[in-house]
Amino acid sequence: MGDWKQIGENLVRHRGGTIYLRAKVGGKIVRVSLETEDLRIAKIKRDSKLEKLREVARKDPQAAGRTLGDLLAGVGDQLAQPHLKDDTRRYYVAMIGILKSTLPTDLAAKEWGPNDARLWWKKVVEKYAPQRANNALRVARMLGAAIVARGLQMDDPTEKLRRVPIRKKKLVVPSRGLVESIIAEIAGQRKRDSTQSARYVGFLAYSGMRHGEAHAAMGEDAHGEWFEIHGGDKGTKNHESRRLPINAPLRAILDELPKQGPLFTIRTPRIALANACERLGVPHLRLHDLRHFFATWSIECEVDVPTVAKWLGHKDGGVLAMRTYGHLRDAHSLESAKKLK
């Protein structure tokens, strides 16, 4: 078996150590990773995995004639979950669109091998930006899994495709002085929505909320010393609520906003922010850069990174925040060390 060694009934081990299920399903030999190197765990997973594969074969006896387009449609149905937010659903639709335009959708799925997958991936990488290409690959792997699950091929054709490295963008973090200047510049325009736009920018800067979260915020979400950030289609990224302690600058802004109903009636202050930057002659800032400002400002005020991560709504205990803003803590540590004499 070359790279493979039989180690039990319907079980083979790859030379890399991972154990796979290998069995006949729907008249075809399939090989599916059990994602473990432990034989005991593999045996536990084997029977349920095999039953699922055979159930798929029983429900889809015509699988052998399925095209890539057929299976891709199934992946699309799998991704069209009712609980998904609109933005997430649109993202998946866009990724399915990329696959439809770059794959030979009329080709029988059993004929689309690893070499075809490599050629497809090369074309996608040349055509799309790294992040978008990697997102398309994520959906392509679901297609590959569907091919294996239906017994059309033993191995996932996309298994050896590797994500494109993404060059880390330079973090744009405005100073607090610049943020205050921008807020004042927007308010000073005295147009119909100038005051609300200025407060919106300030609210984003001193809360660290994502734009969707801020747009969904209500006056009644402020409770004493805390602000409740809720989920919903326009709310938090993961539909979960979190609490943010109200700092002094944020309190000053909230005092000027409605106590009931939506805090903001304008859709976005994006244009107001861009125009203010242009008038002040400073680099363009995105709304998301205000979130970076909040995190940076908090860390520079000696709030620990895990706490900042919690305020931002990160679920990793501070890993992402440390990777993104850790250098600020190091710089602060160096400055603090100078005080030791």
C-alpha positions as a Markdown table, in Angstrom:
| # | Residue | x | y | z |
|---|---|---|---|---|
| 1 | Met | 0.0 | 0.0 | 0.0 |
| 2 | Gly | 3.1 | 2.3 | -0.2 |
| 3 | Asp | 2.5 | 5.1 | 2.2 |
| 4 | Trp | -0.3 | 3.2 | 3.9 |
| 5 | Lys | -0.3 | 0.3 | 6.4 |
| 6 | Gln | -3.3 | -1.8 | 7.4 |
| 7 | Ile | -3.7 | -1.7 | 11.2 |
| 8 | Gly | -7.2 | -3.1 | 11.7 |
| 9 | Glu | -10.5 | -3.8 | 10.1 |
| 10 | Asn | -11.2 | -0.9 | 7.7 |
| 11 | Leu | -8.3 | 1.0 | 9.3 |
| 12 | Val | -5.1 | 2.1 | 7.6 |
| 13 | Arg | -2.3 | 4.4 | 8.9 |
| 14 | His | -0.5 | 6.9 | 6.7 |
| 15 | Arg | 3.2 | 7.1 | 7.1 |
| 16 | Gly | 2.7 | 10.5 | 8.7 |
| 17 | Gly | 0.9 | 8.8 | 11.6 |
| 18 | Thr | -2.8 | 9.8 | 10.9 |
| 19 | Ile | -5.3 | 6.9 | 10.9 |
| 20 | Tyr | -7.9 | 6.7 | 8.1 |
| 21 | Leu | -11.0 | 4.7 | 7.5 |
| 22 | Arg | -10.7 | 2.6 | 4.3 |
| 23 | Ala | -13.8 | 0.8 | 3.2 |
| 24 | Lys | -16.1 | 0.1 | 0.3 |
| 25 | Val | -19.1 | 2.4 | 0.2 |
| 26 | Gly | -21.6 | 2.5 | -2.6 |
| 27 | Gly | -19.4 | 0.1 | -4.7 |
| 28 | Lys | -16.4 | 2.4 | -4.3 |
| 29 | Ile | -13.4 | 2.2 | -2.0 |
| 30 | Val | -13.2 | 5.4 | 0.1 |
| 31 | Arg | -10.5 | 6.6 | 2.5 |
| 32 | Val | -11.4 | 9.2 | 5.0 |
| 33 | Ser | -9.2 | 10.7 | 7.8 |
| 34 | Leu | -10.3 | 9.9 | 11.3 |
| 35 | Glu | -8.1 | 12.9 | 12.5 |
| 36 | Thr | -6.2 | 10.9 | 15.1 |
| 37 | Glu | -3.1 | 8.8 | 15.5 |
| 38 | Asp | -4.5 | 6.8 | 18.5 |
| 39 | Leu | -5.8 | 3.4 | 17.4 |
| 40 | Arg | -8.2 | 3.2 | 20.3 |
| 41 | Ile | -9.8 | 6.5 | 19.3 |
| 42 | Ala | -9.8 | 5.5 | 15.7 |
| 43 | Lys | -11.8 | 2.4 | 16.4 |
| 44 | Ile | -14.3 | 4.4 | 18.3 |
| 45 | Lys | -14.8 | 6.8 | 15.4 |
| 46 | Arg | -14.7 | 4.2 | 12.7 |
| 47 | Asp | -18.1 | 2.6 | 12.9 |
| 48 | Ser | -20.1 | 5.9 | 13.2 |
| 49 | Lys | -18.1 | 7.4 | 10.3 |
| 50 | Leu | -18.7 | 4.4 | 8.1 |
| 51 | Glu | -22.4 | 4.3 | 8.9 |
| 52 | Lys | -22.7 | 8.0 | 7.9 |
| 53 | Leu | -20.9 | 7.4 | 4.6 |
| 54 | Arg | -23.1 | 4.4 | 3.8 |
| 55 | Glu | -26.2 | 6.4 | 4.8 |
| 56 | Val | -25.2 | 9.1 | 2.3 |
| 57 | Ala | -24.7 | 6.4 | -0.4 |
| 58 | Arg | -28.1 | 4.9 | 0.3 |
| 59 | Lys | -29.8 | 8.3 | 0.1 |
| 60 | Asp | -27.9 | 9.2 | -3.1 |
| 61 | Pro | -27.6 | 6.0 | -5.2 |
| 62 | Gln | -26.9 | 8.1 | -8.3 |
| 63 | Ala | -23.8 | 9.7 | -6.7 |
| 64 | Ala | -21.5 | 8.2 | -9.3 |
| 65 | Gly | -23.1 | 10.4 | -12.0 |
| 66 | Arg | -22.9 | 13.6 | -10.0 |
| 67 | Thr | -21.0 | 16.5 | -11.5 |
| 68 | Leu | -18.9 | 19.1 | -9.6 |
| 69 | Gly | -21.9 | 21.5 | -10.2 |
| 70 | Asp | -24.3 | 19.1 | -8.5 |
| 71 | Leu | -22.1 | 18.7 | -5.5 |
| 72 | Leu | -21.3 | 22.4 | -5.3 |
| 73 | Ala | -25.1 | 23.1 | -5.2 |
| 74 | Gly | -25.3 | 20.7 | -2.2 |
| 75 | Val | -22.4 | 22.6 | -0.5 |
| 76 | Gly | -24.4 | 25.8 | -1.2 |
| 77 | Asp | -27.5 | 24.4 | 0.5 |
| 78 | Gln | -25.3 | 23.3 | 3.4 |
| 79 | Leu | -24.0 | 26.8 | 3.9 |
| 80 | Ala | -27.5 | 28.4 | 3.6 |
| 81 | Gln | -28.3 | 28.1 | 7.3 |
| 82 | Pro | -31.2 | 30.2 | 8.6 |
| 83 | His | -29.3 | 31.3 | 11.6 |
| 84 | Leu | -26.5 | 33.0 | 9.6 |
| 85 | Lys | -26.3 | 36.8 | 9.5 |
| 86 | Asp | -26.9 | 38.5 | 6.2 |
| 87 | Asp | -23.3 | 39.5 | 5.7 |
| 88 | Thr | -22.1 | 35.9 | 6.3 |
| 89 | Arg | -24.7 | 34.5 | 3.9 |
| 90 | Arg | -23.6 | 37.0 | 1.2 |
| 91 | Tyr | -20.0 | 36.0 | 1.8 |
| 92 | Tyr | -20.8 | 32.3 | 1.2 |
| 93 | Val | -22.8 | 33.2 | -1.9 |
| 94 | Ala | -19.8 | 35.1 | -3.2 |
| 95 | Met | -17.5 | 32.1 | -2.6 |
| 96 | Ile | -19.8 | 29.7 | -4.3 |
| 97 | Gly | -19.9 | 32.2 | -7.2 |
| 98 | Ile | -16.1 | 32.0 | -7.4 |
| 99 | Leu | -16.1 | 28.3 | -7.5 |
| 100 | Lys | -18.9 | 28.2 | -10.2 |
| 101 | Ser | -16.9 | 30.5 | -12.4 |
| 102 | Thr | -13.6 | 28.8 | -12.0 |
| 103 | Leu | -14.4 | 25.1 | -11.8 |
| 104 | Pro | -15.5 | 22.8 | -14.7 |
| 105 | Thr | -18.9 | 22.3 | -13.2 |
| 106 | Asp | -20.1 | 19.9 | -15.9 |
| 107 | Leu | -17.3 | 17.5 | -15.2 |
| 108 | Ala | -18.1 | 14.3 | -13.3 |
| 109 | Ala | -16.9 | 14.8 | -9.7 |
| 110 | Lys | -15.1 | 11.4 | -9.8 |
| 111 | Glu | -12.9 | 12.7 | -12.7 |
| 112 | Trp | -11.7 | 15.8 | -10.9 |
| 113 | Gly | -8.4 | 14.7 | -9.5 |
| 114 | Pro | -5.6 | 16.3 | -7.4 |
| 115 | Asn | -3.8 | 17.6 | -10.5 |
| 116 | Asp | -7.0 | 19.3 | -11.7 |
| 117 | Ala | -7.4 | 20.8 | -8.2 |
| 118 | Arg | -3.8 | 22.2 | -8.3 |
| 119 | Leu | -4.5 | 23.8 | -11.7 |
| 120 | Trp | -7.7 | 25.2 | -10.4 |
| 121 | Trp | -6.0 | 26.6 | -7.3 |
| 122 | Lys | -3.2 | 28.2 | -9.4 |
| 123 | Lys | -5.9 | 30.0 | -11.5 |
| 124 | Val | -7.7 | 31.2 | -8.4 |
| 125 | Val | -4.5 | 32.5 | -6.8 |
| 126 | Glu | -3.6 | 34.4 | -9.9 |
| 127 | Lys | -7.1 | 36.0 | -10.3 |
| 128 | Tyr | -8.0 | 36.9 | -6.7 |
| 129 | Ala | -6.4 | 38.6 | -3.7 |
| 130 | Pro | -4.9 | 36.3 | -1.1 |
| 131 | Gln | -7.7 | 36.6 | 1.5 |
| 132 | Arg | -10.4 | 36.0 | -1.1 |
| 133 | Ala | -8.6 | 33.1 | -2.6 |
| 134 | Asn | -8.1 | 31.5 | 0.8 |
| 135 | Asn | -11.8 | 32.0 | 1.5 |
| 136 | Ala | -12.7 | 30.2 | -1.8 |
| 137 | Leu | -10.3 | 27.4 | -0.8 |
| 138 | Arg | -12.2 | 26.9 | 2.4 |
| 139 | Val | -15.4 | 26.2 | 0.5 |
| 140 | Ala | -13.5 | 24.1 | -2.1 |
| 141 | Arg | -12.5 | 21.8 | 0.8 |
| 142 | Met | -16.1 | 21.3 | 1.6 |
| 143 | Leu | -16.6 | 20.3 | -2.0 |
| 144 | Gly | -13.7 | 17.8 | -1.7 |
| 145 | Ala | -15.2 | 16.4 | 1.5 |
| 146 | Ala | -18.5 | 15.9 | -0.4 |
| 147 | Ile | -16.7 | 14.0 | -3.2 |
| 148 | Val | -15.1 | 11.6 | -0.6 |
| 149 | Ala | -18.3 | 11.3 | 1.4 |
| 150 | Arg | -20.2 | 10.1 | -1.7 |
| 151 | Gly | -17.6 | 7.5 | -2.4 |
| 152 | Leu | -16.6 | 9.1 | -5.7 |
| 153 | Gln | -12.9 | 9.2 | -4.8 |
| 154 | Met | -10.8 | 7.7 | -2.1 |
| 155 | Asp | -8.9 | 11.0 | -1.3 |
| 156 | Asp | -10.0 | 14.6 | -1.2 |
| 157 | Pro | -8.6 | 16.3 | -4.4 |
| 158 | Thr | -8.1 | 19.5 | -2.4 |
| 159 | Glu | -6.2 | 17.9 | 0.4 |
| 160 | Lys | -2.7 | 19.1 | -0.6 |
| 161 | Leu | -3.7 | 22.6 | -1.6 |
| 162 | Arg | -2.1 | 25.2 | 0.7 |
| 163 | Arg | -3.4 | 28.6 | 1.7 |
| 164 | Val | -1.7 | 31.7 | 0.2 |
| 165 | Pro | 0.4 | 33.6 | 2.8 |
| 166 | Ile | -1.1 | 37.0 | 3.6 |
| 167 | Arg | 1.1 | 39.9 | 4.1 |
| 168 | Lys | 0.2 | 41.6 | 7.4 |
| 169 | Lys | -1.1 | 45.1 | 6.9 |
| 170 | Lys | 0.5 | 47.9 | 8.7 |
| 171 | Leu | -1.8 | 48.8 | 11.6 |
| 172 | Val | -3.2 | 52.3 | 11.3 |
| 173 | Val | -3.8 | 53.8 | 14.8 |
| 174 | Pro | -4.7 | 57.4 | 15.2 |
| 175 | Ser | -3.7 | 59.3 | 18.3 |
| 176 | Arg | -6.3 | 60.5 | 20.8 |
| 177 | Gly | -5.5 | 64.0 | 19.8 |
| 178 | Leu | -6.2 | 63.2 | 16.2 |
| 179 | Val | -9.5 | 61.4 | 17.1 |
| 180 | Glu | -10.6 | 64.5 | 19.0 |
| 181 | Ser | -9.6 | 66.8 | 16.1 |
| 182 | Ile | -11.6 | 64.7 | 13.6 |
| 183 | Ile | -14.7 | 64.7 | 15.9 |
| 184 | Ala | -14.5 | 68.5 | 16.2 |
| 185 | Glu | -13.9 | 68.9 | 12.4 |
| 186 | Ile | -17.0 | 66.8 | 11.6 |
| 187 | Ala | -19.2 | 68.6 | 14.1 |
| 188 | Gly | -18.0 | 72.0 | 12.9 |
| 189 | Gln | -19.4 | 71.4 | 9.4 |
| 190 | Arg | -22.9 | 72.2 | 10.7 |
| 191 | Lys | -24.6 | 70.2 | 8.1 |
| 192 | Arg | -27.8 | 68.2 | 8.8 |
| 193 | Asp | -26.1 | 65.1 | 10.1 |
| 194 | Ser | -22.8 | 66.6 | 11.2 |
| 195 | Thr | -23.5 | 66.5 | 14.9 |
| 196 | Gln | -24.8 | 62.9 | 14.8 |
| 197 | Ser | -21.8 | 61.8 | 12.6 |
| 198 | Ala | -19.4 | 63.4 | 15.0 |
| 199 | Arg | -21.0 | 61.5 | 17.9 |
| 200 | Tyr | -21.1 | 58.3 | 15.9 |
| 201 | Val | -17.3 | 58.5 | 15.3 |
| 202 | Gly | -16.7 | 59.3 | 18.9 |
| 203 | Phe | -18.9 | 56.4 | 20.0 |
| 204 | Leu | -16.9 | 54.0 | 17.8 |
| 205 | Ala | -13.6 | 55.3 | 19.1 |
| 206 | Tyr | -14.4 | 55.1 | 22.8 |
| 207 | Ser | -16.4 | 51.9 | 22.7 |
| 208 | Gly | -14.3 | 49.8 | 20.4 |
| 209 | Met | -17.5 | 48.4 | 18.8 |
| 210 | Arg | -17.7 | 47.1 | 15.3 |
| 211 | His | -19.8 | 49.3 | 13.0 |
| 212 | Gly | -22.6 | 46.8 | 12.9 |
| 213 | Glu | -22.7 | 46.6 | 16.7 |
| 214 | Ala | -22.8 | 50.4 | 17.0 |
| 215 | His | -25.5 | 50.7 | 14.4 |
| 216 | Ala | -27.6 | 48.2 | 16.4 |
| 217 | Ala | -27.1 | 50.0 | 19.8 |
| 218 | Met | -30.1 | 51.3 | 21.6 |
| 219 | Gly | -30.3 | 54.0 | 24.3 |
| 220 | Glu | -31.8 | 51.4 | 26.8 |
| 221 | Asp | -28.6 | 49.3 | 26.4 |
| 222 | Ala | -26.8 | 51.7 | 28.8 |
| 223 | His | -27.3 | 50.4 | 32.4 |
| 224 | Gly | -25.5 | 52.3 | 35.1 |
| 225 | Glu | -21.8 | 51.8 | 34.6 |
| 226 | Trp | -22.3 | 49.2 | 31.8 |
| 227 | Phe | -23.3 | 49.1 | 28.2 |
| 228 | Glu | -24.9 | 45.9 | 26.9 |
| 229 | Ile | -23.7 | 45.1 | 23.3 |
| 230 | His | -26.3 | 42.7 | 21.8 |
| 231 | Gly | -26.4 | 40.3 | 19.0 |
| 232 | Gly | -28.8 | 40.2 | 16.1 |
| 233 | Asp | -28.4 | 40.6 | 12.3 |
| 234 | Lys | -26.8 | 44.0 | 12.7 |
| 235 | Gly | -25.2 | 43.3 | 16.1 |
| 236 | Thr | -22.3 | 41.3 | 17.4 |
| 237 | Lys | -20.3 | 39.1 | 15.1 |
| 238 | Asn | -21.2 | 35.9 | 16.9 |
| 239 | His | -24.8 | 36.8 | 18.0 |
| 240 | Glu | -23.7 | 36.8 | 21.7 |
| 241 | Ser | -24.1 | 39.7 | 24.0 |
| 242 | Arg | -21.3 | 41.2 | 26.0 |
| 243 | Arg | -20.9 | 44.0 | 28.6 |
| 244 | Leu | -18.6 | 47.0 | 28.2 |
| 245 | Pro | -17.8 | 49.3 | 31.2 |
| 246 | Ile | -18.6 | 52.9 | 30.3 |
| 247 | Asn | -15.5 | 55.0 | 30.4 |
| 248 | Ala | -15.5 | 58.7 | 30.9 |
| 249 | Pro | -15.3 | 59.8 | 27.2 |
| 250 | Leu | -18.0 | 57.3 | 26.2 |
| 251 | Arg | -20.2 | 58.5 | 29.0 |
| 252 | Ala | -19.9 | 62.1 | 27.8 |
| 253 | Ile | -21.0 | 61.0 | 24.3 |
| 254 | Leu | -23.9 | 58.8 | 25.7 |
| 255 | Asp | -25.2 | 61.8 | 27.6 |
| 256 | Glu | -25.8 | 63.5 | 24.3 |
| 257 | Leu | -27.6 | 60.6 | 22.7 |
| 258 | Pro | -31.2 | 59.3 | 23.0 |
| 259 | Lys | -32.0 | 57.3 | 26.2 |
| 260 | Gln | -34.5 | 55.1 | 24.3 |
| 261 | Gly | -34.5 | 53.7 | 20.8 |
| 262 | Pro | -31.6 | 53.6 | 18.3 |
| 263 | Leu | -28.6 | 55.7 | 19.3 |
| 264 | Phe | -28.1 | 56.6 | 15.6 |
| 265 | Thr | -30.5 | 57.1 | 12.7 |
| 266 | Ile | -27.8 | 57.7 | 10.0 |
| 267 | Arg | -26.6 | 54.5 | 8.3 |
| 268 | Thr | -22.8 | 55.3 | 8.6 |
| 269 | Pro | -20.4 | 58.2 | 9.3 |
| 270 | Arg | -17.9 | 56.7 | 6.9 |
| 271 | Ile | -18.1 | 59.6 | 4.4 |
| 272 | Ala | -18.0 | 62.2 | 7.1 |
| 273 | Leu | -14.9 | 60.6 | 8.5 |
| 274 | Ala | -13.2 | 60.4 | 5.1 |
| 275 | Asn | -13.9 | 64.0 | 4.4 |
| 276 | Ala | -12.7 | 65.2 | 7.8 |
| 277 | Cys | -9.4 | 63.4 | 7.2 |
| 278 | Glu | -9.0 | 65.0 | 3.8 |
| 279 | Arg | -9.7 | 68.5 | 5.2 |
| 280 | Leu | -7.2 | 68.0 | 8.0 |
| 281 | Gly | -4.6 | 66.6 | 5.6 |
| 282 | Val | -4.1 | 63.3 | 7.5 |
| 283 | Pro | -4.1 | 59.8 | 6.2 |
| 284 | His | -7.4 | 58.2 | 5.4 |
| 285 | Leu | -9.0 | 56.3 | 8.3 |
| 286 | Arg | -11.5 | 53.5 | 8.2 |
| 287 | Leu | -14.2 | 53.1 | 10.7 |
| 288 | His | -12.4 | 49.9 | 11.8 |
| 289 | Asp | -9.3 | 52.0 | 12.6 |
| 290 | Leu | -11.3 | 53.5 | 15.4 |
| 291 | Arg | -11.6 | 50.1 | 16.9 |
| 292 | His | -7.8 | 49.8 | 16.7 |
| 293 | Phe | -7.6 | 53.2 | 18.5 |
| 294 | Phe | -9.8 | 52.0 | 21.3 |
| 295 | Ala | -7.6 | 48.9 | 21.9 |
| 296 | Thr | -4.4 | 50.9 | 21.7 |
| 297 | Trp | -5.7 | 53.6 | 24.0 |
| 298 | Ser | -6.8 | 51.0 | 26.5 |
| 299 | Ile | -3.5 | 49.2 | 26.5 |
| 300 | Glu | -1.6 | 52.5 | 26.8 |
| 301 | Cys | -3.8 | 53.3 | 29.8 |
| 302 | Glu | -2.4 | 50.0 | 31.3 |
| 303 | Val | -5.5 | 47.8 | 30.9 |
| 304 | Asp | -4.2 | 44.2 | 30.5 |
| 305 | Val | -4.6 | 42.6 | 27.1 |
| 306 | Pro | -7.0 | 39.8 | 28.0 |
| 307 | Thr | -9.4 | 42.4 | 29.4 |
| 308 | Val | -9.1 | 44.5 | 26.3 |
| 309 | Ala | -9.8 | 41.4 | 24.2 |
| 310 | Lys | -13.0 | 40.8 | 26.3 |
| 311 | Trp | -14.2 | 44.3 | 25.7 |
| 312 | Leu | -13.6 | 43.9 | 22.0 |
| 313 | Gly | -15.6 | 40.7 | 22.0 |
| 314 | His | -12.8 | 38.3 | 21.2 |
| 315 | Lys | -13.4 | 34.7 | 22.2 |
| 316 | Asp | -9.8 | 33.6 | 22.4 |
| 317 | Gly | -8.7 | 35.0 | 25.7 |
| 318 | Gly | -6.5 | 37.6 | 24.2 |
| 319 | Val | -4.5 | 35.6 | 21.6 |
| 320 | Leu | -5.6 | 37.8 | 18.7 |
| 321 | Ala | -5.3 | 41.0 | 20.7 |
| 322 | Met | -1.8 | 40.0 | 21.8 |
| 323 | Arg | -0.7 | 39.3 | 18.2 |
| 324 | Thr | -2.2 | 42.6 | 17.0 |
| 325 | Tyr | -1.4 | 44.9 | 19.8 |
| 326 | Gly | 1.3 | 43.1 | 21.9 |
| 327 | His | 4.0 | 45.4 | 20.6 |
| 328 | Leu | 2.3 | 48.3 | 22.4 |
| 329 | Arg | 2.6 | 46.5 | 25.7 |
| 330 | Asp | 6.2 | 45.8 | 25.0 |
| 331 | Ala | 6.8 | 49.5 | 24.2 |
| 332 | His | 5.0 | 50.5 | 27.4 |
| 333 | Ser | 7.2 | 48.0 | 29.4 |
| 334 | Leu | 10.4 | 49.6 | 28.1 |
| 335 | Glu | 9.1 | 53.1 | 29.0 |
| 336 | Ser | 8.2 | 51.8 | 32.5 |
| 337 | Ala | 11.6 | 50.2 | 32.9 |
| 338 | Lys | 13.3 | 53.6 | 32.5 |
| 339 | Lys | 11.6 | 54.6 | 35.8 |
| 340 | Leu | 13.6 | 52.0 | 37.7 |
| 341 | Lys | 16.7 | 53.8 | 39.0 |
